[in-house]
Amino acid sequence: MVKIVIIGAGVIGSSVARELSRFKADITVLEKCFDVSEGTSKANSGIVHAGHDATNGTLKAKFNCLGNAMFDRVSKELDFPFKRNGAFVLCFDEHCKEEINRLYQNGLKNGVKDLQILDGDNARKIEPNLSPNVVYALYAPTSGIVSPYEMTLAYAQNAYKNGVKFCMGVEAINIVKNQNNFEIICQNGERFLADIIVNCAGLFADEINNSVNIKKFKITARRGEYVLMDKVCKGLVNSTIFQLPTKMGKGVLVTPTTHGNILVGPTAYDIEDKSDVDTTPQGLSEVYTKGKISVPVLNKRYIITQFSGNRAHESSERDFIIGWAQKGFYNIAGIDSPGLSAAPAIAVYAAEQISQEYSLGLNASFDPIRKDIPHLNEMNEEERAALIAKNPLYAKIVCRCENVSEGEIIDSIRTPLGAKDLDGVKRRTRAGMGRCQSGFCSPRVMEILSKELNIPLTEITKDSRKSNVTIGEVNK
């Protein structure tokens, strides 16, 4: 059986794994972190772009529009949060209408449906809290929002269900080309043989490619900082609000999240250290100041947390890098915005190319359906009562801000590719994502993790094996 190794378990690696599991192959995913979606895929805007911004004729435009059209189906199959909430691109000056019209025409060429150019008054009829200085706006009703980390986990769990192996905490550091296959050398000393390597290593895809291929490329980390606002702000905007894009990206947006918060950001600064996800006073100030230009009613007192993420930017190609670098080595690299929107379509395309090149037969037992663990916040009273009758642990609330029960936390650990740390529980249940930012629930979540994983409390980490929450125990 053909051996395929996918490097990286972000949204691209996980979605490719799921689509490749439709075929007969021995598939393994290597991920240097200890959970899926620990890199760029967890720290982005969560926008499913309509497709009007990407330059016509590029892979970005092609896969953005194809991917956008797939979200209604795949979100139902894989049971992750998704909503078509529409988006606006704002113009604050009469002279900017030409740029709005350019985006409109580009969107039509890309095949984006139902685009409209509105004047400021009509835009404010849909979104009353838009700035009174808005003169024109491009309205894209097919734009949507998604929970990026839940989407990534859903793809990964479905791939796992269909036979894909996930090796977490395993970092590929070098690749050796043999006569008939590749040998992947990992930092922990493990070695994997592969007939096919699929490079989905995100920020580090250049290092994976450059270790074995003649054609080199360079990935630059483009840092984006965000602020997240409390759910009390729900309804300030219902659509995603953009300003006119720049050469550095789509600019600072204001958007609802799938769980009812308001997200503002990101900045866009190229940095040298790909692992540097620190926030800065200057960046956070820029986010808030620019966000208020679009939505003046934003109030700093409702910010509950801030974070940053690094996008994988490849400047020389100015487009996604997708395809064979040599026989047996397939690159999916430079996947910056609109990478999340494009991921479902990229995965289907890559799986089809690989299966055709290697004449892979269909996996007759492939099951496209994945069901998430139950969430009390999404249930009515009757559904909650039935669940609690079945499992009384769902009546014990651990996270009061997000109404997360002990039953959910235990299920998030026991589920396939389950949580191993505090952030893993957070991404699967939202425990710790509310107003107090885990100030109340983290000790109890740590106790549950300790019991379920059978490890001491002192070994519980926040998000990796080097972020221990405690350093010891006080004598009793």
C-alpha positions as CSV (number, residue, x, y, z in Angstrom):
1,M,0.0,0.0,0.0
2,V,1.2,3.5,-0.9
3,K,2.6,5.3,2.2
4,I,1.7,9.0,2.5
5,V,3.1,11.3,5.2
6,I,1.5,14.6,5.7
7,I,3.7,17.2,7.5
8,G,1.5,19.5,9.6
9,A,-1.8,19.2,11.3
10,G,-3.2,22.7,10.8
11,V,-6.3,23.3,8.8
12,I,-4.6,22.4,5.5
13,G,-2.9,19.3,6.7
14,S,-6.0,18.1,8.5
15,S,-8.3,18.7,5.6
16,V,-5.9,17.1,3.2
17,A,-5.7,14.1,5.5
18,R,-9.5,13.8,5.5
19,E,-9.8,14.0,1.7
20,L,-7.0,11.5,1.1
21,S,-8.7,9.1,3.5
22,R,-11.3,8.6,0.8
23,F,-8.6,6.5,-1.0
24,K,-6.8,3.3,-0.1
25,A,-3.4,4.4,1.3
26,D,-1.3,4.2,4.5
27,I,-1.6,7.8,5.7
28,T,0.3,9.4,8.6
29,V,0.2,13.0,9.8
30,L,3.3,14.4,11.6
31,E,2.7,17.4,13.9
32,K,5.4,19.0,16.0
33,C,2.9,20.4,18.5
34,F,0.9,18.2,20.8
35,D,-2.5,19.1,19.3
36,V,-4.0,19.9,16.0
37,S,-4.5,23.6,15.2
38,E,-1.9,24.9,17.6
39,G,-0.3,27.3,15.0
40,T,-1.7,29.7,12.5
41,S,-5.0,27.8,12.2
42,K,-6.1,28.7,15.8
43,A,-5.1,32.3,15.7
44,N,-6.8,33.9,12.7
45,S,-9.9,35.9,11.9
46,G,-12.2,32.9,11.1
47,I,-13.5,34.6,8.0
48,V,-14.8,32.6,5.0
49,H,-14.1,35.3,2.4
50,A,-16.5,35.8,-0.5
51,G,-13.6,36.0,-3.0
52,H,-13.7,39.5,-4.4
53,D,-10.3,40.5,-3.2
54,A,-8.0,37.8,-4.6
55,T,-6.5,38.7,-8.0
56,N,-8.4,37.1,-10.8
57,G,-6.6,34.1,-12.4
58,T,-4.6,33.2,-9.2
59,L,-4.8,30.1,-7.2
60,K,-6.0,32.3,-4.3
61,A,-9.0,33.4,-6.3
62,K,-9.8,29.9,-7.7
63,F,-9.7,28.1,-4.4
64,N,-11.2,30.9,-2.3
65,C,-14.4,30.8,-4.4
66,L,-14.5,27.0,-4.7
67,G,-13.9,26.7,-1.0
68,N,-16.5,29.3,0.0
69,A,-19.2,27.3,-1.9
70,M,-18.3,24.1,0.0
71,F,-18.8,25.4,3.6
72,D,-22.5,24.7,3.9
73,R,-22.0,21.1,3.1
74,V,-18.7,20.3,4.9
75,S,-19.8,22.2,8.1
76,K,-22.9,19.9,8.2
77,E,-20.9,16.8,7.5
78,L,-18.2,17.6,10.0
79,D,-20.4,19.4,12.6
80,F,-18.4,22.6,13.1
81,P,-19.8,26.2,13.6
82,F,-20.3,28.2,10.3
83,K,-22.6,31.0,9.4
84,R,-23.1,33.1,6.3
85,N,-23.2,36.6,7.8
86,G,-22.1,38.7,4.9
87,A,-19.3,41.3,4.7
88,F,-18.8,45.0,3.9
89,V,-15.7,46.7,2.5
90,L,-15.9,50.3,3.6
91,C,-15.0,53.5,1.7
92,F,-14.7,56.8,3.7
93,D,-13.9,59.1,0.8
94,E,-15.6,59.9,-2.5
95,H,-12.3,59.3,-4.3
96,C,-12.2,55.7,-3.0
97,K,-15.3,54.6,-5.0
98,E,-13.0,53.7,-7.9
99,E,-11.3,51.2,-5.7
100,I,-14.6,49.8,-4.5
101,N,-15.7,49.4,-8.1
102,R,-12.4,47.6,-8.9
103,L,-13.1,45.1,-6.1
104,Y,-16.6,44.7,-7.4
105,Q,-15.5,44.0,-11.0
106,N,-12.7,41.7,-9.8
107,G,-15.3,39.8,-7.7
108,L,-17.5,39.4,-10.7
109,K,-14.6,38.0,-12.7
110,N,-13.9,35.5,-9.9
111,G,-17.5,34.3,-9.9
112,V,-18.6,35.9,-6.6
113,K,-22.4,36.0,-6.4
114,D,-24.8,38.8,-5.3
115,L,-22.1,41.6,-4.8
116,Q,-23.6,45.1,-4.4
117,I,-22.2,48.6,-4.1
118,L,-24.2,50.5,-1.6
119,D,-24.0,54.1,-0.5
120,G,-23.4,54.9,3.1
121,D,-27.0,55.3,4.1
122,N,-28.1,52.0,2.7
123,A,-25.1,50.3,4.3
124,R,-26.1,51.7,7.6
125,K,-29.6,50.3,7.2
126,I,-28.1,46.9,7.3
127,E,-25.4,47.7,9.9
128,P,-26.6,50.8,12.0
129,N,-23.3,51.0,13.9
130,L,-21.2,51.7,10.9
131,S,-19.3,55.0,11.0
132,P,-21.3,58.0,9.7
133,N,-18.3,58.8,7.6
134,V,-18.8,55.7,5.4
135,V,-19.6,57.0,1.9
136,Y,-19.7,53.7,-0.1
137,A,-19.5,50.0,0.7
138,L,-19.1,46.8,-1.2
139,Y,-21.5,44.3,0.2
140,A,-20.7,40.6,-0.2
141,P,-23.6,38.5,1.3
142,T,-21.9,35.1,0.6
143,S,-19.1,35.9,3.1
144,G,-19.2,33.9,6.3
145,I,-17.6,33.2,9.7
146,V,-16.3,29.9,11.0
147,S,-14.6,28.6,14.2
148,P,-11.1,27.9,12.7
149,Y,-9.8,25.6,15.5
150,E,-13.1,23.6,15.6
151,M,-13.1,23.3,11.9
152,T,-9.5,22.0,11.9
153,L,-10.3,19.5,14.7
154,A,-13.4,18.3,12.9
155,Y,-11.4,17.5,9.7
156,A,-8.7,15.8,11.8
157,Q,-11.1,13.6,13.7
158,N,-12.9,12.6,10.6
159,A,-9.6,11.7,9.0
160,Y,-8.7,9.7,12.1
161,K,-12.1,7.9,12.0
162,N,-11.2,6.9,8.4
163,G,-7.9,5.4,9.3
164,V,-5.3,8.2,9.2
165,K,-2.7,8.0,11.9
166,F,-1.7,11.2,13.8
167,C,1.7,11.4,15.4
168,M,1.7,14.4,17.8
169,G,4.8,16.1,19.2
170,V,6.8,14.7,16.3
171,E,8.8,17.4,14.4
172,A,10.3,16.6,11.0
173,I,13.7,18.2,10.7
174,N,15.2,16.7,7.6
175,I,14.3,14.6,4.6
176,V,16.5,12.2,2.7
177,K,15.6,11.2,-0.9
178,N,16.2,7.5,-1.4
179,Q,16.0,5.7,-4.8
180,N,12.3,4.8,-4.5
181,N,11.0,6.8,-1.4
182,F,11.8,9.4,1.2
183,E,13.1,9.1,4.7
184,I,11.8,11.7,7.2
185,I,14.1,12.3,10.1
186,C,12.4,13.7,13.2
187,Q,13.8,15.7,16.2
188,N,12.9,12.9,18.7
189,G,14.9,10.3,16.7
190,E,12.0,8.7,14.9
191,R,12.2,8.0,11.2
192,F,9.4,7.6,8.7
193,L,9.5,6.2,5.2
194,A,7.1,7.7,2.7
195,D,6.3,7.1,-0.9
196,I,4.6,10.5,-0.9
197,I,5.3,13.5,1.3
198,V,2.6,16.2,1.4
199,N,4.2,19.4,2.8
200,C,1.6,21.3,4.8
201,A,4.0,22.7,7.4
202,G,2.7,26.3,7.3
203,L,5.3,28.7,8.5
204,F,8.0,26.1,8.2
205,A,7.0,24.7,4.8
206,D,10.1,26.4,3.2
207,E,12.4,24.4,5.5
208,I,10.7,21.1,4.6
209,N,10.8,21.9,0.9
210,N,14.3,23.3,0.8
211,S,15.8,20.2,2.5
212,V,15.2,18.0,-0.5
213,N,14.0,20.0,-3.6
214,I,15.9,21.9,-6.1
215,K,13.5,24.9,-6.3
216,K,13.7,26.8,-3.1
217,F,11.3,29.3,-1.6
218,K,11.2,31.4,1.6
219,I,8.3,31.8,4.0
220,T,8.1,35.0,6.0
221,A,6.0,35.2,9.2
222,R,3.5,38.0,9.0
223,R,2.2,38.7,12.5
224,G,-1.4,39.8,13.1
225,E,-2.6,41.0,16.5
226,Y,-6.2,40.9,17.7
227,V,-8.5,41.9,20.5
228,L,-11.5,39.9,21.5
229,M,-14.5,41.6,23.1
230,D,-17.0,40.2,25.6
231,K,-20.3,38.7,24.5
232,V,-22.1,41.7,25.9
233,C,-21.0,43.3,22.6
234,K,-23.0,40.8,20.6
235,G,-25.0,42.6,17.9
236,L,-22.7,45.7,17.6
237,V,-22.2,44.3,14.1
238,N,-23.7,41.2,12.5
239,S,-21.6,41.3,9.3
240,T,-17.9,41.3,8.9
241,I,-16.6,44.8,8.4
242,F,-13.5,45.4,6.4
243,Q,-11.7,48.6,5.3
244,L,-10.1,48.8,1.8
245,P,-7.3,46.3,1.6
246,T,-3.6,47.3,1.3
247,K,-0.6,45.5,-0.1
248,M,-0.1,43.9,3.4
249,G,-3.5,42.3,3.5
250,K,-7.2,42.9,4.1
251,G,-6.6,45.3,7.0
252,V,-8.2,45.6,10.4
253,L,-11.7,44.1,10.5
254,V,-14.5,44.0,13.0
255,T,-16.5,40.8,13.0
256,P,-18.8,38.7,15.1
257,T,-17.5,35.2,15.9
258,T,-19.6,32.1,15.7
259,H,-19.9,32.1,19.5
260,G,-21.2,35.6,19.9
261,N,-18.1,37.7,20.7
262,I,-16.7,40.6,18.6
263,L,-13.2,40.2,17.1
264,V,-11.1,43.2,16.0
265,G,-7.9,42.9,14.0
266,P,-5.4,42.0,12.7
267,T,-2.3,44.1,12.3
268,A,0.2,43.0,9.6
269,Y,3.9,43.1,10.3
270,D,6.6,40.9,8.8
271,I,8.9,39.5,11.5
272,E,12.0,37.3,11.6
273,D,11.2,34.9,14.4
274,K,8.4,32.6,13.1
275,S,7.6,31.4,16.7
276,D,7.1,35.0,18.1
277,V,3.4,35.4,18.8
278,D,3.8,38.1,21.4
279,T,1.3,41.0,21.4
280,T,2.6,44.5,21.7
281,P,1.1,47.7,23.1
282,Q,1.6,49.4,19.7
283,G,-0.1,46.6,17.8
284,L,-3.1,46.4,20.1
285,S,-3.5,50.2,20.1
286,E,-3.5,50.1,16.3
287,V,-6.1,47.4,16.2
288,Y,-8.5,49.2,18.5
289,T,-7.9,52.6,16.9
290,K,-8.5,51.3,13.3
291,G,-11.5,49.2,14.4
292,K,-13.2,52.4,15.8
293,I,-12.8,54.0,12.4
294,S,-15.3,51.5,11.0
295,V,-17.4,51.0,14.2
296,P,-17.1,54.0,16.5
297,V,-19.2,52.4,19.3
298,L,-16.4,49.9,20.1
299,N,-15.5,50.3,23.8
300,K,-12.2,49.3,25.2
301,R,-13.7,48.3,28.5
302,Y,-15.2,45.2,27.0
303,I,-11.9,43.7,25.7
304,I,-11.5,40.4,27.5
305,T,-8.3,39.1,25.9
306,Q,-5.8,39.7,23.1
307,F,-3.7,37.4,21.0
308,S,-1.6,37.2,17.9
309,G,-0.9,34.7,15.1
310,N,1.6,34.5,12.3
311,R,0.6,33.9,8.7
312,A,2.8,32.0,6.2
313,H,3.6,34.6,3.6
314,E,5.6,33.7,0.4
315,S,6.4,37.0,-1.3
316,S,8.1,35.9,-4.5
317,E,5.2,33.8,-5.8
318,R,2.5,36.2,-4.6
319,D,0.2,33.2,-4.7
320,F,-0.3,29.8,-3.1
321,I,2.3,27.2,-3.9
322,I,0.4,24.0,-4.7
323,G,1.7,21.0,-6.7
324,W,4.5,18.5,-7.2
325,A,8.0,19.7,-6.5
326,Q,9.3,16.4,-7.6
327,K,8.0,12.9,-7.9
328,G,6.5,11.9,-4.6
329,F,6.8,15.4,-3.0
330,Y,3.7,17.6,-3.0
331,N,3.8,21.2,-1.7
332,I,0.9,23.1,-0.2
333,A,2.7,26.2,1.0
334,G,2.5,29.9,1.3
335,I,-1.1,29.5,2.4
336,D,-1.9,32.9,3.8
337,S,-5.2,34.7,3.4
338,P,-7.6,33.4,2.1
339,G,-6.2,30.1,3.1
340,L,-8.9,29.2,5.6
341,S,-11.6,29.9,3.1
342,A,-9.8,27.9,0.4
343,A,-8.8,24.9,2.6
344,P,-11.8,22.6,1.7
345,A,-11.2,23.1,-2.0
346,I,-7.4,22.9,-1.8
347,A,-7.8,19.6,0.1
348,V,-10.1,18.1,-2.6
349,Y,-7.8,19.2,-5.4
350,A,-4.6,17.9,-3.8
351,A,-6.2,14.5,-2.9
352,E,-7.5,14.2,-6.5
353,Q,-4.0,15.0,-7.9
354,I,-2.3,12.5,-5.6
355,S,-4.8,9.7,-6.1
356,Q,-4.7,10.1,-9.9
357,E,-0.9,10.2,-10.0
358,Y,-0.6,7.0,-7.9
359,S,-3.8,5.3,-9.1
360,L,-5.2,5.0,-5.6
361,G,-8.4,3.0,-5.2
362,L,-11.4,4.2,-3.3
363,N,-11.7,3.5,0.4
364,A,-15.0,1.6,0.4
365,S,-15.5,2.2,4.2
366,F,-15.0,6.0,4.1
367,D,-17.5,7.8,6.2
368,P,-17.8,11.6,5.7
369,I,-19.7,12.2,8.9
370,R,-18.2,13.4,12.2
371,K,-20.3,14.3,15.2
372,D,-19.0,16.8,17.8
373,I,-19.3,16.2,21.5
374,P,-22.5,17.7,23.0
375,H,-22.5,21.4,24.1
376,L,-25.0,22.6,26.7
377,N,-24.9,26.1,25.4
378,E,-26.4,24.9,22.0
379,M,-29.2,23.0,23.5
380,N,-32.8,23.8,24.6
381,E,-34.0,22.8,28.1
382,E,-35.5,19.5,26.9
383,E,-32.3,18.5,25.2
384,R,-30.3,19.4,28.3
385,A,-32.6,17.4,30.6
386,A,-32.3,14.3,28.3
387,L,-28.5,14.6,28.2
388,I,-28.2,15.1,32.0
389,A,-30.4,12.0,32.6
390,K,-28.0,10.0,30.5
391,N,-24.9,11.5,32.0
392,P,-25.3,13.4,35.3
393,L,-21.8,15.0,34.9
394,Y,-23.4,17.3,32.3
395,A,-25.3,18.9,35.3
396,K,-22.0,20.0,36.9
397,I,-21.0,23.3,35.5
398,V,-17.2,24.0,35.6
399,C,-17.0,27.1,33.4
400,R,-19.7,29.5,34.4
401,C,-18.9,32.1,31.7
402,E,-19.5,29.7,28.9
403,N,-21.7,27.3,30.7
404,V,-19.4,24.3,30.2
405,S,-20.0,21.1,32.2
406,E,-17.7,18.5,33.6
407,G,-19.3,16.0,31.2
408,E,-18.2,18.1,28.2
409,I,-14.6,18.5,29.5
410,I,-14.3,14.7,30.1
411,D,-15.7,14.0,26.6
412,S,-13.3,16.5,25.1
413,I,-10.4,14.5,26.6
414,R,-11.7,11.0,25.8
415,T,-12.8,11.9,22.2
416,P,-10.5,10.8,19.4
417,L,-7.5,13.1,19.2
418,G,-8.7,14.4,22.6
419,A,-7.4,17.3,24.6
420,K,-4.1,16.9,26.5
421,D,-3.8,20.4,28.0
422,L,-5.8,23.5,29.1
423,D,-5.9,25.1,25.7
424,G,-6.9,21.8,24.1
425,V,-9.9,21.6,26.4
426,K,-10.6,25.3,25.7
427,R,-10.6,24.8,21.9
428,R,-13.0,21.8,22.2
429,T,-15.4,23.1,24.9
430,R,-14.8,26.9,25.3
431,A,-14.0,26.4,29.0
432,G,-11.8,29.4,29.8
433,M,-12.9,31.5,26.8
434,G,-15.4,33.7,28.6
435,R,-15.2,37.0,30.5
436,C,-12.9,35.8,33.3
437,Q,-10.6,34.0,30.9
438,S,-10.3,30.8,33.0
439,G,-9.7,32.6,36.3
440,F,-12.5,30.6,37.8
441,C,-12.5,27.3,36.0
442,S,-8.8,26.5,35.3
443,P,-8.1,24.7,38.6
444,R,-11.0,22.3,38.2
445,V,-10.1,21.7,34.5
446,M,-6.6,20.9,35.6
447,E,-8.0,18.4,38.2
448,I,-10.1,16.7,35.5
449,L,-7.1,16.6,33.1
450,S,-4.9,15.1,35.8
451,K,-7.4,12.4,36.6
452,E,-8.3,11.5,33.0
453,L,-4.7,11.5,31.7
454,N,-3.4,9.9,35.0
455,I,-0.6,12.5,35.4
456,P,0.2,14.8,38.4
457,L,-1.2,18.3,38.5
458,T,2.4,19.6,38.1
459,E,2.6,18.1,34.6
460,I,-0.5,19.8,33.3
461,T,0.4,22.4,30.7
462,K,-1.3,25.3,29.1
463,D,-0.6,24.5,25.4
464,S,2.6,22.5,25.1
465,R,5.0,20.3,27.0
466,K,7.0,23.4,28.1
467,S,4.2,25.6,29.6
468,N,3.5,24.0,33.0
469,V,0.9,25.8,35.0
470,T,2.3,24.9,38.4
471,I,5.8,24.3,39.6
472,G,5.2,22.2,42.7
473,E,2.9,21.4,45.6
474,V,2.7,23.2,49.0
475,N,3.1,20.9,51.9
476,K,-0.2,20.0,53.4
